[in-house]
Amino acid sequence: MCCMKIFIYLIALSATVIICGCGNSSHKLTPSEGYITVEGGKVWYRIVGNGPGTPLLVLHGGPGVPSYYLKPLAALGDERPVIFYDQLGAGHSDHINDTSLWTIGHFLGELQQVRDSLGLTKVHLYGHSWGSMLATDYLLSHPTGVVSCILAGPSLSIPRWAHDADSLLKTLPDSVQTVIHKSEAAKTTDSPEYQAAVAQFYALYLARKLPWSADIDSSFAQMNAGLYTYMDGPSEFTLTGTLRDYDRSDRLPEISIPTLLIGGQYDEAVPSTVKYYQTLIPRSEQVIVPNAGHLTMQDDSAAYIGAIRDFLRRADKPASPE
């Protein structure tokens, strides 16, 4: 009788572990959402889909911009689990104002804690914008079980990003450029005039499909402006935060897994720069979606998801014998 009770208890415990998303095997993932305790607080996650393919773990941009805008990636859930999470300080996760946690090191540790908690022993990794930086540094730490990586709208060299942003800024009317430069010099980047000028830049190079979707609006409404400014700066083209010297160009040849670099024709991550990164990563390929900006998944979700779906299917296939 005692053995039977233990047996029943172990079955119940196993079921609880699976429901909580804390199992040891990725194939046990089921659609759900919840919270994971990490250093500094709790992060929210959501699992969409339960297909047989290797799970896809999604890293959002910012820093501090939650994952709402990445919702089109949920369409991939018909073939594999897609895991979204809001990094600490953003969206549904605990909002913090402890700058000692606003570091690449913290967010790398957080990523690993999410993997461990959800039992993601094998995983595809997707990182958009700031998320591409996080994904790159994670790969350079040589983790096990990462099958492939998608670097979307990649910002792998902030000095190069700043140079490209300056070039894009010069395509705006002179009056708009003047407002931006004067506001930044006077440190009045929270003024309505500056925000209106920035909006013109964003309509060309961030998300071109107007009106913006509710998911983009939600991402902006729930972004952590303090975190974004601390690590990035007051805008996409004024990079004064702690990431301003970030550059992994010289280490990209170390990435040895299949890698897709994807972006838009009018992306802030300009196609020529994305091509440069692609030439440095041995097993990589590039896709540029026409008439799309930095939020490519919002501007043309069909083309974007189609390209990623094709890449993931190929990455899931066993390697051919030599």
Backbone bond lengths (Angstrom), bond angles and torsions (degrees), N, CA, C in turn:
res aa  C-N    CA-C-N  psi(-1)  N-CA   C-N-CA  omega(-1)  CA-C   N-CA-C  phi
1 M - - - 1.469 - - 1.520 110.38 -
2 C 1.328 115.58 -40.23 1.466 120.10 179.91 1.527 110.36 -64.03
3 C 1.344 116.96 -41.73 1.459 120.68 179.73 1.518 111.00 -64.04
4 M 1.344 115.89 -38.14 1.449 120.04 178.81 1.527 110.38 -63.21
5 K 1.329 117.93 -41.61 1.469 121.40 178.67 1.523 110.52 -62.43
6 I 1.344 115.92 -41.70 1.463 119.51 179.79 1.516 110.06 -64.11
7 F 1.366 115.20 -41.79 1.461 120.05 179.58 1.529 111.23 -60.54
8 I 1.344 115.93 -45.43 1.462 120.84 179.38 1.523 110.38 -63.97
9 Y 1.338 116.65 -39.87 1.463 120.99 179.45 1.524 111.33 -62.31
10 L 1.359 115.91 -42.57 1.457 119.74 -178.94 1.517 111.73 -66.21
11 I 1.341 117.06 -37.32 1.464 120.42 176.45 1.519 110.06 -63.30
12 A 1.342 116.33 -44.62 1.468 120.49 179.82 1.508 111.30 -63.91
13 L 1.334 116.70 -39.30 1.459 121.02 179.57 1.522 110.69 -65.43
14 S 1.336 116.57 -42.15 1.459 120.27 178.88 1.510 111.15 -62.02
15 A 1.340 116.24 -41.48 1.462 120.36 179.21 1.513 110.65 -63.63
16 T 1.325 116.42 -39.43 1.464 120.63 179.86 1.526 110.55 -64.06
17 V 1.344 115.69 -41.58 1.465 120.08 -179.51 1.521 110.54 -62.45
18 I 1.363 116.45 -41.78 1.455 120.31 -179.63 1.509 110.73 -65.85
19 I 1.342 117.60 -44.67 1.460 121.23 -179.14 1.515 111.04 -62.65
20 C 1.331 116.23 -37.04 1.463 119.99 -179.20 1.520 112.20 -77.38
21 G 1.345 116.61 -6.95 1.468 118.70 -179.98 1.501 113.01 75.68
22 C 1.353 116.39 25.05 1.458 118.55 -175.40 1.520 111.61 -113.39
23 G 1.326 118.04 21.91 1.455 121.06 -177.58 1.510 111.70 -73.05
24 N 1.332 115.82 174.80 1.445 121.11 -176.27 1.518 113.13 -93.83
25 S 1.332 118.12 -3.44 1.456 120.58 -175.63 1.509 110.23 -131.14
26 S 1.345 116.45 133.35 1.448 121.16 -176.18 1.516 112.87 -61.26
27 H 1.365 118.57 -30.42 1.453 119.73 -174.10 1.524 112.55 -68.88
28 K 1.323 118.44 -10.76 1.461 121.37 179.70 1.530 112.67 -84.44
29 L 1.307 117.96 -2.09 1.458 121.08 -178.81 1.526 110.37 -63.35
30 T 1.325 115.58 136.79 1.458 121.74 175.08 1.520 108.73 -131.65
31 P 1.332 118.51 155.79 1.467 120.06 179.61 1.529 111.13 -55.59
32 S 1.305 115.99 125.78 1.468 121.39 -176.88 1.517 108.51 -171.51
33 E 1.319 115.85 173.59 1.460 121.12 170.55 1.511 109.13 -147.28
34 G 1.306 115.63 159.26 1.455 119.77 -178.08 1.512 110.66 179.94
35 Y 1.325 115.21 -158.10 1.460 121.23 -177.37 1.521 109.97 -131.20
36 I 1.327 115.25 146.66 1.452 122.80 178.27 1.521 107.55 -122.54
37 T 1.315 116.15 131.25 1.459 120.68 177.91 1.522 109.84 -79.37
38 V 1.320 115.41 124.47 1.457 121.98 177.72 1.526 107.80 -127.17
39 E 1.298 116.48 175.68 1.466 119.01 176.21 1.525 109.90 -59.31
40 G 1.317 117.41 122.03 1.456 122.03 176.52 1.517 115.44 97.56
41 G 1.327 118.65 -9.08 1.462 118.90 179.84 1.521 112.31 157.59
42 K 1.329 115.67 -152.39 1.457 121.64 -179.13 1.522 110.14 -122.15
43 V 1.332 114.99 140.14 1.457 120.14 176.17 1.524 109.35 -112.12
44 W 1.316 114.26 142.13 1.466 121.98 179.52 1.512 109.99 -87.58
45 Y 1.340 115.61 142.29 1.461 119.90 175.06 1.520 109.74 -136.14
46 R 1.327 115.40 158.04 1.467 121.63 174.47 1.517 108.76 -141.07
47 I 1.322 116.45 132.43 1.456 123.08 177.70 1.523 107.84 -107.02
48 V 1.329 115.94 126.03 1.463 122.29 179.13 1.520 108.13 -117.17
49 G 1.324 116.97 130.07 1.463 120.89 176.24 1.512 112.65 83.67
50 N 1.335 115.53 157.70 1.459 120.33 177.95 1.526 111.45 -145.75
51 G 1.347 115.96 32.04 1.460 120.16 177.93 1.521 111.08 -63.16
52 P 1.337 116.93 170.01 1.464 121.53 -173.91 1.532 114.87 -78.22
53 G 1.332 118.00 -10.45 1.457 120.09 -178.15 1.521 113.15 -68.47
54 T 1.318 115.25 162.59 1.466 120.68 176.97 1.526 109.92 -60.46
55 P 1.340 118.56 133.54 1.464 121.38 -177.53 1.526 113.21 -59.59
56 L 1.323 114.62 152.08 1.461 122.77 176.51 1.525 108.53 -112.60
57 L 1.330 116.70 120.79 1.465 122.27 178.37 1.519 108.71 -101.57
58 V 1.333 116.28 127.47 1.463 123.03 -169.40 1.528 111.00 -107.41
59 L 1.338 116.14 127.68 1.466 122.51 177.84 1.523 108.71 -111.83
60 H 1.337 116.57 117.60 1.462 120.44 -175.92 1.524 112.14 -80.40
61 G 1.322 114.87 172.41 1.458 122.06 -177.47 1.510 112.98 -89.45
62 G 1.331 113.29 -164.60 1.461 119.55 -178.21 1.527 111.07 129.06
63 P 1.341 115.92 -113.34 1.458 129.07 -0.63 1.537 112.04 -63.41
64 G 1.322 115.04 151.04 1.457 120.45 175.15 1.507 115.12 95.51
65 V 1.350 118.69 1.99 1.468 121.22 179.01 1.525 108.16 -100.56
66 P 1.334 119.51 113.10 1.463 121.50 -172.78 1.518 113.51 -67.74
67 S 1.314 115.04 173.47 1.466 122.35 -165.00 1.524 115.63 -82.95
68 Y 1.319 119.83 3.70 1.470 120.81 -178.80 1.524 112.42 -49.10
69 Y 1.330 116.65 -46.35 1.464 121.35 -172.36 1.524 112.57 -65.98
70 L 1.333 116.66 -16.08 1.459 121.11 -179.67 1.524 112.84 -89.91
71 K 1.311 116.95 7.83 1.468 121.28 -175.43 1.529 113.66 -55.59
72 P 1.360 121.24 -32.08 1.467 118.82 177.04 1.522 114.43 -54.06
73 L 1.344 118.22 -25.62 1.457 120.98 179.16 1.524 112.19 -64.99
74 A 1.328 117.22 -16.65 1.464 120.29 177.90 1.523 111.95 -61.21
75 A 1.338 117.27 -22.17 1.466 120.80 178.74 1.520 111.56 -60.67
76 L 1.334 117.90 -22.65 1.463 121.81 179.06 1.524 111.74 -75.07
77 G 1.333 117.35 -7.45 1.453 122.00 -177.88 1.515 114.48 -67.05
78 D 1.333 117.58 -11.77 1.465 118.59 177.30 1.523 111.98 -74.28
79 E 1.341 116.84 -14.49 1.459 120.39 -179.93 1.517 113.63 -115.17
80 R 1.323 117.38 -17.01 1.465 120.76 -174.37 1.528 109.05 -165.23
81 P 1.329 118.98 156.24 1.470 119.78 171.22 1.528 110.25 -65.56
82 V 1.323 115.98 135.88 1.461 122.14 174.68 1.523 106.82 -115.51
83 I 1.314 116.33 123.08 1.467 120.63 -175.03 1.516 109.34 -110.09
84 F 1.333 115.97 116.18 1.455 122.97 173.01 1.526 108.15 -99.71
85 Y 1.313 116.80 145.86 1.462 118.97 167.44 1.519 109.35 -149.38
86 D 1.322 114.46 147.91 1.464 120.77 175.50 1.519 108.02 -92.48
87 Q 1.312 116.35 121.56 1.455 120.14 179.72 1.527 110.06 -62.67
88 L 1.312 115.51 153.75 1.459 120.57 -177.46 1.533 110.01 -53.46
89 G 1.328 115.24 129.92 1.457 120.95 -179.34 1.507 113.58 102.26
90 A 1.354 118.15 -6.53 1.461 120.25 -174.71 1.530 111.54 -130.45
91 G 1.334 115.27 151.20 1.459 121.31 170.68 1.506 114.53 56.65
92 H 1.343 115.56 -127.53 1.459 121.82 -177.39 1.525 112.76 -77.41
93 S 1.318 117.67 -14.16 1.463 120.74 -177.53 1.526 110.51 -78.68
94 D 1.335 115.55 165.93 1.462 119.89 -179.86 1.525 110.00 -58.14
95 H 1.318 115.81 132.78 1.458 120.80 176.09 1.522 108.72 -88.73
96 I 1.312 115.31 127.39 1.457 121.00 -176.08 1.516 109.12 -124.66
97 N 1.298 115.92 156.58 1.461 121.33 176.66 1.524 110.59 -128.57
98 D 1.325 115.62 26.32 1.454 122.55 179.47 1.525 108.21 -93.44
99 T 1.321 116.89 102.12 1.461 120.10 -175.43 1.527 112.92 -66.04
100 S 1.341 117.74 -17.00 1.465 118.98 176.96 1.525 111.11 -67.20
101 L 1.340 117.01 -17.32 1.464 121.37 177.28 1.523 112.04 -96.76
102 W 1.309 117.22 -5.43 1.456 120.84 -178.32 1.536 109.32 -90.79
103 T 1.325 115.01 65.54 1.452 121.49 -177.87 1.529 109.82 -135.88
104 I 1.323 116.07 158.12 1.461 119.78 174.72 1.522 109.92 -59.53
105 G 1.334 116.50 -41.61 1.456 120.33 -179.39 1.516 112.59 -57.49
106 H 1.332 116.26 -43.02 1.469 118.73 178.89 1.523 110.95 -62.41
107 F 1.329 116.75 -47.39 1.461 119.54 -175.31 1.529 111.95 -70.13
108 L 1.335 118.37 -26.10 1.458 120.82 172.18 1.520 110.46 -67.59
109 G 1.324 116.25 -43.64 1.456 119.86 177.37 1.516 111.89 -63.25
110 E 1.322 115.83 -38.85 1.464 121.65 178.51 1.531 110.47 -62.37
111 L 1.331 116.00 -44.15 1.467 120.84 178.27 1.530 110.36 -57.45
112 Q 1.322 117.04 -45.81 1.463 120.48 179.79 1.524 111.24 -64.65
113 Q 1.336 117.09 -38.33 1.462 120.15 178.38 1.527 111.21 -64.30
114 V 1.327 117.09 -37.15 1.461 120.54 176.30 1.524 109.97 -64.61
115 R 1.322 117.21 -46.03 1.468 120.37 177.24 1.522 111.70 -58.07
116 D 1.323 116.09 -47.79 1.464 120.35 -177.73 1.522 111.22 -63.48
117 S 1.320 116.61 -43.75 1.462 120.60 -176.56 1.521 112.51 -65.89
118 L 1.336 116.66 -34.16 1.463 120.75 -178.54 1.527 112.64 -94.92
119 G 1.321 116.97 2.15 1.451 120.27 177.61 1.507 113.71 66.77
120 L 1.324 117.66 36.90 1.463 121.78 -177.03 1.529 110.02 -85.21
121 T 1.330 115.23 73.19 1.460 119.79 -178.43 1.518 111.61 -69.33
122 K 1.339 116.68 -34.22 1.467 122.33 172.57 1.516 107.52 -123.35
123 V 1.333 116.10 136.21 1.457 118.34 -173.28 1.523 110.76 -159.08
124 H 1.323 115.66 146.55 1.463 121.73 163.93 1.528 106.39 -92.26
125 L 1.316 117.01 145.51 1.457 121.51 -177.58 1.528 109.54 -116.97
126 Y 1.339 115.95 129.46 1.462 122.39 177.30 1.527 107.83 -120.72
127 G 1.333 116.28 128.45 1.458 120.00 176.43 1.508 110.62 -132.68
128 H 1.331 116.91 127.93 1.456 121.22 179.36 1.523 110.61 -107.90
129 S 1.339 117.10 128.13 1.461 123.25 174.95 1.533 110.10 57.83
130 W 1.334 118.91 -115.65 1.463 120.54 174.28 1.526 110.13 -54.33
131 G 1.314 117.59 -35.41 1.459 120.64 177.13 1.521 113.01 -61.76
132 S 1.356 117.19 -28.48 1.468 119.47 177.02 1.528 110.67 -69.81
133 M 1.327 116.84 -32.60 1.464 121.11 175.92 1.517 109.43 -66.30
134 L 1.319 115.38 -44.27 1.459 121.25 -179.55 1.531 110.21 -64.12
135 A 1.345 116.22 -44.51 1.466 119.94 178.97 1.524 111.06 -62.25
136 T 1.334 116.88 -41.82 1.465 120.94 -179.13 1.517 111.24 -62.96
137 D 1.327 116.74 -48.23 1.462 119.21 -179.98 1.525 111.32 -64.80
138 Y 1.325 116.45 -33.15 1.463 119.99 176.82 1.518 110.09 -64.73
139 L 1.324 117.70 -45.68 1.462 120.81 178.71 1.522 111.56 -62.33
140 L 1.324 116.95 -36.01 1.461 121.01 -179.42 1.528 112.31 -71.42
141 S 1.343 116.64 -10.87 1.468 120.69 173.87 1.528 111.03 -88.55
142 H 1.338 116.32 0.08 1.463 124.11 175.45 1.532 113.10 60.29
143 P 1.327 116.85 56.61 1.470 119.77 177.10 1.529 110.12 -73.62
144 T 1.316 116.46 158.91 1.456 120.37 176.62 1.525 109.76 -92.37
145 G 1.325 115.77 153.26 1.454 120.92 169.57 1.510 116.88 83.34
146 V 1.326 119.21 5.25 1.464 120.60 176.82 1.528 107.50 -88.68
147 V 1.337 116.18 113.39 1.461 122.21 -173.04 1.525 111.69 -78.32
148 S 1.342 115.93 -42.14 1.460 121.02 179.97 1.518 108.60 -157.09
149 C 1.334 115.21 171.76 1.461 119.94 -178.98 1.525 110.46 -139.56
150 I 1.324 116.02 142.06 1.459 122.84 174.41 1.526 107.17 -116.61
151 L 1.314 116.47 118.05 1.458 122.64 177.37 1.523 107.05 -104.76
152 A 1.324 115.81 104.55 1.462 122.18 -171.76 1.522 110.49 -104.61
153 G 1.355 115.97 130.71 1.453 119.02 -175.95 1.513 110.04 49.13
154 P 1.348 117.42 49.60 1.464 120.25 -167.01 1.524 114.52 -66.97
155 S 1.319 114.12 138.93 1.473 121.21 175.73 1.520 107.16 -122.26
156 L 1.309 116.57 77.40 1.462 122.40 -171.71 1.518 112.82 -96.50
157 S 1.327 115.98 -4.54 1.460 121.75 172.71 1.526 106.49 -145.42
158 I 1.319 116.97 108.60 1.464 119.74 -178.88 1.529 111.54 -67.14
159 P 1.333 120.86 -38.78 1.472 118.37 174.66 1.524 111.97 -57.68
160 R 1.319 117.55 -39.40 1.470 120.32 178.55 1.530 110.16 -69.96
161 W 1.348 116.76 -40.23 1.473 121.08 176.78 1.534 109.71 -58.20
162 A 1.342 116.60 -44.93 1.463 120.71 -179.10 1.524 111.22 -62.42
163 H 1.319 116.93 -40.22 1.469 120.82 177.88 1.528 110.75 -62.97
164 D 1.345 116.15 -44.76 1.461 120.21 178.85 1.521 111.29 -65.33
165 A 1.330 116.30 -40.55 1.467 120.46 -179.77 1.518 110.94 -62.79
166 D 1.330 116.23 -38.06 1.463 119.83 178.13 1.527 110.51 -63.64
167 S 1.322 116.28 -38.80 1.462 120.28 177.93 1.520 111.54 -65.32
168 L 1.338 116.75 -40.65 1.466 120.72 178.87 1.528 110.79 -68.58
169 L 1.319 115.58 -37.79 1.462 120.03 179.98 1.531 111.14 -60.75
170 K 1.310 116.32 -33.85 1.466 120.96 -178.38 1.524 112.83 -71.50
171 T 1.325 117.59 -8.77 1.465 119.93 175.63 1.522 111.92 -83.50
172 L 1.324 117.66 -9.20 1.459 121.36 178.71 1.527 110.34 -80.28
173 P 1.327 117.31 159.17 1.472 119.75 176.31 1.528 111.30 -56.46
174 D 1.316 116.09 148.55 1.464 120.53 -179.07 1.521 112.29 -55.89
175 S 1.335 117.11 -38.09 1.473 120.43 -178.77 1.520 111.36 -62.93
176 V 1.323 116.69 -36.69 1.463 121.16 179.41 1.526 109.80 -71.15
177 Q 1.329 116.46 -42.78 1.464 119.80 177.31 1.524 111.49 -60.33
178 T 1.317 116.24 -38.63 1.463 120.55 -179.40 1.523 111.22 -63.40
179 V 1.327 116.96 -43.89 1.467 120.97 177.57 1.521 110.54 -59.59
180 I 1.321 116.09 -44.57 1.464 120.65 -178.29 1.527 110.62 -63.40
181 H 1.313 117.63 -48.74 1.463 120.65 -176.84 1.533 111.59 -66.77
182 K 1.336 117.15 -41.68 1.467 119.72 179.74 1.522 111.29 -66.03
183 S 1.325 117.19 -41.39 1.465 121.04 -179.27 1.527 111.27 -65.22
184 E 1.331 115.78 -40.34 1.460 119.14 179.59 1.528 110.91 -68.45
185 A 1.334 116.98 -38.63 1.466 120.16 178.38 1.522 111.26 -65.77
186 A 1.350 115.89 -36.47 1.463 120.52 -178.89 1.522 112.31 -88.61
187 K 1.336 116.79 -1.19 1.477 122.82 -178.24 1.534 111.40 57.72
188 T 1.336 115.16 42.57 1.471 120.97 177.30 1.534 109.49 -116.15
189 T 1.325 115.07 45.15 1.456 119.66 -176.36 1.530 113.49 -73.63
190 D 1.324 116.37 -4.59 1.468 119.19 174.85 1.532 111.70 -94.78
191 S 1.329 116.84 5.08 1.460 120.28 -178.56 1.524 110.85 -75.08
192 P 1.348 117.70 152.26 1.471 120.78 177.72 1.528 112.54 -59.24
193 E 1.335 117.35 -35.03 1.458 120.73 -179.19 1.533 111.08 -64.25
194 Y 1.325 115.52 -43.80 1.458 119.99 179.09 1.521 110.49 -65.47
195 Q 1.325 116.97 -45.43 1.461 120.82 -178.97 1.528 111.32 -62.01
196 A 1.332 116.95 -37.54 1.465 120.52 178.06 1.531 110.82 -66.51
197 A 1.337 116.40 -38.35 1.464 120.21 178.63 1.530 110.72 -67.26
198 V 1.318 115.68 -42.72 1.462 120.38 178.14 1.528 110.54 -61.74
199 A 1.332 116.46 -37.18 1.466 120.70 179.84 1.530 111.22 -60.12
200 Q 1.330 117.29 -34.27 1.465 119.87 178.23 1.532 110.88 -67.04
201 F 1.328 116.36 -38.50 1.466 120.77 175.95 1.523 110.19 -64.01
202 Y 1.331 115.83 -45.08 1.464 120.93 -177.41 1.525 111.94 -64.07
203 A 1.331 117.19 -35.69 1.469 120.44 -179.44 1.524 111.84 -67.05
204 L 1.324 116.96 -22.09 1.459 121.21 178.46 1.521 112.91 -92.85
205 Y 1.334 116.27 -38.64 1.457 119.16 -167.74 1.530 115.15 -123.97
206 L 1.322 118.39 -10.94 1.465 119.88 177.38 1.529 109.78 -95.51
207 A 1.339 116.66 -63.58 1.467 121.46 177.52 1.519 107.56 -140.96
208 R 1.320 117.19 117.01 1.463 122.28 -172.31 1.524 113.36 -92.45
209 K 1.300 117.43 -19.70 1.458 121.06 -178.29 1.528 109.52 -79.55
210 L 1.316 116.18 112.42 1.458 121.56 -176.24 1.533 110.54 -111.36
211 P 1.337 118.67 146.75 1.463 125.45 -5.16 1.527 111.51 -70.45
212 W 1.317 115.57 157.00 1.454 119.55 177.36 1.521 110.57 -61.92
213 S 1.318 115.72 149.25 1.465 121.04 -179.13 1.525 111.29 -71.44
214 A 1.323 114.68 163.40 1.473 120.31 176.41 1.523 110.87 -61.52
215 D 1.336 116.98 -31.08 1.463 119.47 -179.37 1.527 111.69 -69.48
216 I 1.333 117.68 -37.10 1.466 119.68 174.64 1.528 109.56 -65.14
217 D 1.329 116.13 -44.57 1.462 119.86 178.42 1.522 111.06 -57.59
218 S 1.340 116.79 -42.78 1.469 120.38 -179.81 1.516 111.32 -65.09
219 S 1.336 116.87 -38.59 1.465 119.70 178.85 1.518 111.20 -62.10
220 F 1.335 116.65 -42.66 1.467 119.79 178.45 1.523 111.51 -70.43
221 A 1.330 116.50 -38.78 1.464 120.11 -177.47 1.526 111.72 -65.26
222 Q 1.349 116.35 -31.94 1.461 119.54 -175.36 1.526 112.79 -109.26
223 M 1.321 117.03 11.92 1.461 118.19 176.61 1.528 110.31 -70.12
224 N 1.296 115.47 153.02 1.460 121.48 176.20 1.525 107.25 -93.24
225 A 1.322 116.11 96.63 1.466 121.06 -175.22 1.530 111.68 -62.35
226 G 1.333 116.49 -34.78 1.462 119.57 179.22 1.514 112.00 -64.72
227 L 1.324 116.49 -44.43 1.461 121.73 178.11 1.528 110.74 -64.30
228 Y 1.326 115.90 -45.30 1.465 121.13 179.73 1.532 110.97 -59.03
229 T 1.316 116.09 -47.92 1.465 120.19 -177.88 1.526 111.34 -67.12
230 Y 1.330 116.62 -39.34 1.467 121.12 -177.67 1.530 111.21 -63.56
231 M 1.338 116.95 -43.21 1.454 119.77 -175.37 1.528 112.98 -93.91
232 D 1.339 116.94 -28.96 1.456 120.95 -175.80 1.523 110.80 -109.53
233 G 1.327 116.83 -71.41 1.455 122.61 -177.53 1.510 109.40 152.73
234 P 1.326 118.84 -172.51 1.467 120.78 -176.02 1.521 114.58 -74.48
235 S 1.339 118.25 -14.48 1.459 120.71 -179.57 1.516 109.25 -156.36
236 E 1.337 115.86 176.44 1.460 121.72 179.37 1.527 112.35 -66.90
237 F 1.322 116.98 -19.61 1.466 119.25 -175.39 1.524 112.89 -116.08
238 T 1.318 118.18 2.53 1.462 121.36 175.93 1.519 107.31 -120.21
239 L 1.321 116.03 96.20 1.463 122.55 -167.43 1.529 109.19 -105.12
240 T 1.306 115.04 90.06 1.459 121.12 -175.57 1.526 112.40 -114.59
241 G 1.339 117.57 1.68 1.458 121.41 -175.19 1.520 113.38 -83.63
242 T 1.320 114.80 -168.88 1.467 120.71 -174.93 1.525 113.03 -68.56
243 L 1.327 118.14 -15.70 1.467 121.33 179.36 1.531 113.17 -88.29
244 R 1.327 117.43 1.73 1.468 120.80 -169.22 1.526 113.38 -60.48
245 D 1.326 119.15 -24.45 1.463 121.04 -178.97 1.530 112.43 -102.76
246 Y 1.317 116.78 6.34 1.464 120.26 -177.62 1.531 110.50 -62.87
247 D 1.338 116.72 130.06 1.462 121.63 177.83 1.533 108.54 -159.78
248 R 1.327 115.73 115.65 1.464 120.37 179.77 1.529 111.41 -114.43
249 S 1.323 117.30 17.09 1.463 120.51 -178.23 1.526 111.84 -53.54
250 D 1.332 116.67 -42.95 1.461 119.76 -174.69 1.518 113.04 -71.66
251 R 1.353 117.35 -14.22 1.462 119.79 -177.43 1.532 112.86 -107.23
252 L 1.318 117.53 -2.56 1.466 119.62 -178.36 1.532 112.80 -60.29
253 P 1.330 120.26 -31.64 1.469 118.97 177.07 1.532 113.53 -61.24
254 E 1.331 118.13 -15.63 1.467 121.13 179.43 1.533 112.38 -75.81
255 I 1.326 117.60 -15.29 1.470 120.15 -179.48 1.529 107.74 -76.53
256 S 1.324 116.38 117.82 1.460 120.54 -170.63 1.526 114.14 -110.06
257 I 1.332 118.30 -5.07 1.461 120.31 -178.41 1.532 110.02 -93.12
258 P 1.337 117.91 160.57 1.466 119.70 176.07 1.526 110.76 -55.11
259 T 1.328 116.71 131.94 1.464 121.78 -174.67 1.526 109.92 -135.97
260 L 1.321 115.06 131.35 1.464 121.85 174.42 1.516 108.90 -107.51
261 L 1.324 116.60 126.26 1.455 121.75 171.55 1.518 107.18 -105.16
262 I 1.320 116.80 122.18 1.456 120.84 -173.97 1.521 110.44 -134.65
263 G 1.325 115.92 142.77 1.461 120.50 179.33 1.515 109.95 -165.46
264 G 1.329 115.55 -172.25 1.444 121.43 -177.93 1.519 112.43 -105.83
265 Q 1.313 115.12 161.23 1.462 121.20 178.57 1.519 111.42 -60.04
266 Y 1.343 116.84 -35.49 1.464 121.91 -179.38 1.527 111.06 -111.65
267 D 1.304 115.50 32.44 1.459 122.50 -178.30 1.524 110.83 -70.32
268 E 1.319 116.02 147.93 1.464 120.30 169.19 1.522 110.35 -61.55
269 A 1.324 116.42 -32.56 1.460 121.67 168.23 1.531 105.75 -81.89
270 V 1.311 116.98 89.35 1.461 121.11 -167.97 1.532 110.40 -66.25
271 P 1.337 117.50 145.11 1.465 120.94 -174.53 1.523 115.30 -53.42
272 S 1.331 117.53 -37.22 1.468 118.95 -179.57 1.524 111.58 -65.49
273 T 1.318 116.72 -36.50 1.463 120.25 177.40 1.522 110.94 -70.92
274 V 1.334 116.47 -40.96 1.466 119.96 177.40 1.532 109.61 -61.21
275 K 1.333 116.61 -39.45 1.469 120.35 177.34 1.521 110.68 -62.82
276 Y 1.324 116.87 -39.40 1.461 120.72 177.53 1.525 110.56 -59.36
277 Y 1.335 117.19 -47.06 1.459 120.14 177.69 1.524 110.72 -60.17
278 Q 1.323 115.61 -41.45 1.461 120.64 -175.93 1.526 111.14 -62.44
279 T 1.329 116.78 -36.20 1.461 119.66 179.75 1.524 112.22 -68.44
280 L 1.319 117.29 -18.20 1.465 121.62 -178.18 1.523 113.43 -89.96
281 I 1.336 117.18 -17.24 1.466 121.55 -176.45 1.531 107.82 -101.85
282 P 1.326 118.37 118.03 1.466 121.24 -169.71 1.532 115.42 -55.40
283 R 1.306 118.69 -51.42 1.475 121.43 -173.83 1.525 110.05 -104.46
284 S 1.319 115.70 58.35 1.463 119.56 -172.24 1.515 111.98 -124.13
285 E 1.314 115.10 162.67 1.456 123.13 175.36 1.520 108.66 -145.48
286 Q 1.326 116.05 161.67 1.459 121.23 -175.93 1.519 110.40 -126.63
287 V 1.336 115.78 140.35 1.463 122.59 172.62 1.521 108.03 -130.24
288 I 1.326 116.92 128.41 1.458 122.22 175.16 1.531 108.03 -116.47
289 V 1.323 116.41 122.24 1.458 122.10 -178.13 1.534 108.82 -88.65
290 P 1.337 118.58 123.12 1.469 121.05 -178.03 1.533 112.78 -61.83
291 N 1.328 114.86 147.26 1.470 123.09 171.96 1.528 113.69 57.80
292 A 1.317 117.20 27.98 1.465 120.90 -179.26 1.524 110.34 -121.93
293 G 1.340 115.73 153.10 1.451 122.28 177.95 1.517 112.10 -100.29
294 H 1.325 115.51 -155.80 1.464 121.95 -176.09 1.528 111.72 -64.97
295 L 1.319 117.31 -36.11 1.470 120.75 175.26 1.527 107.29 -88.93
296 T 1.309 114.21 63.99 1.468 121.38 -173.77 1.516 111.43 -58.78
297 M 1.322 116.51 -36.49 1.460 121.00 -178.86 1.526 111.86 -64.27
298 Q 1.320 117.53 -21.05 1.459 122.38 177.40 1.529 111.38 -91.11
299 D 1.315 117.19 -35.69 1.467 120.81 -176.84 1.527 112.47 -73.76
300 D 1.331 117.68 -36.73 1.466 121.26 178.54 1.522 108.22 -150.04
301 S 1.319 115.95 78.82 1.462 120.22 -174.48 1.529 111.91 -65.38
302 A 1.339 117.80 -34.04 1.468 120.08 -177.59 1.524 111.18 -63.44
303 A 1.332 117.08 -49.99 1.459 120.55 -179.88 1.524 111.10 -65.95
304 Y 1.321 115.68 -39.91 1.469 121.79 -177.33 1.520 111.01 -64.70
305 I 1.327 115.82 -51.81 1.462 120.50 -178.22 1.523 110.23 -66.33
306 G 1.333 116.90 -36.85 1.456 119.90 177.93 1.514 112.70 -59.79
307 A 1.323 116.88 -43.17 1.465 121.22 -179.65 1.525 111.03 -66.86
308 I 1.333 116.69 -41.92 1.466 120.29 -179.89 1.525 110.37 -68.75
309 R 1.331 117.00 -40.54 1.461 120.66 179.08 1.537 110.59 -58.98
310 D 1.326 115.95 -45.34 1.458 120.23 179.61 1.525 111.13 -61.53
311 F 1.320 116.56 -44.29 1.464 121.01 179.89 1.526 111.20 -61.98
312 L 1.324 117.45 -46.52 1.464 120.87 -177.59 1.523 111.41 -65.70
313 R 1.314 117.31 -38.99 1.468 120.02 177.20 1.528 110.54 -59.32
314 R 1.333 116.07 -44.82 1.468 119.60 -179.84 1.517 111.58 -68.06
315 A 1.321 116.47 -36.70 1.466 120.01 179.93 1.525 112.19 -69.08
316 D 1.330 117.05 -27.15 1.457 121.72 179.74 1.523 113.38 -76.56
317 K 1.340 117.26 -18.65 1.456 120.26 -177.92 1.517 110.31 -72.36
318 P 1.330 117.03 140.33 1.471 119.30 176.96 1.522 110.48 -59.84
319 A 1.298 115.90 144.43 1.467 120.54 179.09 1.519 110.40 -64.32
320 S 1.319 115.71 139.68 1.462 120.02 178.11 1.521 110.27 -71.26
321 P 1.334 117.26 143.96 1.475 118.52 178.60 1.511 110.92 -65.54
322 E 1.307 115.46 146.28 1.476 120.71 -179.76 1.538 110.53 -66.02
